[in-house]
Amino acid sequence: MEIVILALAYPAAIALLFYFVFLRPVQQQERRRRQVLAHLEVGDTVLTQAGFIATVKDIVVPASGGPPEILLDLGNGVEVRALASAIVQRWPGSGAPKGLAEAEARRSKG
């Protein structure tokens, strides 16, 4: 009888471990990403999947119920359209990370 219980307990323990180590963190991260997208506003600075740091200029929700499109301003008058799913996160700060801004300043000086 003990062998049968152990034979059932090991796969169940492995399944629980797999869920808590792999699946649950991914689900939580996806839930947080959806919340960020739901609260996205014009003027927010965002990071895209392509690595672009851009400012949200307009959010268009199609009447047909398709995925929302976001008009992004990359700077210097460059605007691109992207799907909301291309937004990875809201970027903290003024739009450029401190290290990148310092590198740009050094590059322009010399």
N, C-alpha and C positions, 0 to 999 in steps of 0.2 A: 504494500500500500504506500509506503514512504517513497518508493522509487517512482511510482506514478505521479505523486504530488511534486516531486523534484523535477520530473520530466516535463511537467506542465509549468512549473514555476520559472525555470530558466528562460524559456522563450518569452514568457510574459515579462520578466524582468528586463530582458534585452529590448523588447518592444517599447517598454516604458522609458528606458534609457535613451533609445533612439529618438523618441518623441521629445523628451525634455532637452536633449543635447542638440538635436538638429532641426526638427520641425517647428517647435514652439518659438525659438528666437527669430526664425524667418517670418513666421506669422506676425509676431509683434512688430518687427521692422516694417513689414508691409502695411500694417495698421497705422503706424506712425506716419509713413509716407503718404497714405491716403488722407490723413488728417491735415498734413501740411498742404497738400493740393487743394483740399476743400476750403482752407482759410487763406489761400493765395490772393493777394490784392495787387492792383496796379501800383507800381512804384517799388515793389519788393525786388530785392536782388536775389537771384537764384543761380544754382549750379546745375548744368545740364549733363546728360549722360555723355555727351561729346567732350565735356571738360570746359565748356564755355561758361564764363561768369557774365550774366546779362541782367538787365533790368526789365521787368514786366511792363510793357507799354499798353497792352490791351488783352482782354480775355473774351473770346468769342465762343458762345455755346450754340451749336447749330440747332435750328428748329426741328430738324429731323431726328434729333436725339443721338447724334453721333458723338464721338469723343471731342472734348473741348479743345479748341486751338488757342495758342497763346502767341501773341506778337511780342518778340523779344528785341530789345535794343542792345546791341553788342558794343556800342560806342562809335564815335566818329560818323554818325549817320547810318550805320549798318544795322538793318533790321531783318530779322528772320522770323518765319512762322514755324511753330513746333506744336506737336501734340502735348497735352498735359502730362502724358506718361513719360515724356523725355526729361521732365524736371526731377532731379534727384533729391535736392534739398533746398531750403531757403538759406541763402548765404548770409552769415552774420557780418555786420560791419558795413563799411561804405561801398562795397562792391569789389574790392581787390584785397587779397590777403596782404598783411604787412610786408612779408618777405618779397612778394611779387612787386609791390609798389616801390620798395627800396631798390630792387634790381633794375626796374625801369628807370628810376631816377639816376642811378649810377651809369646806366647805358647811355642816357641822353646827355650826360655831362662829358663823357669821354668817348 
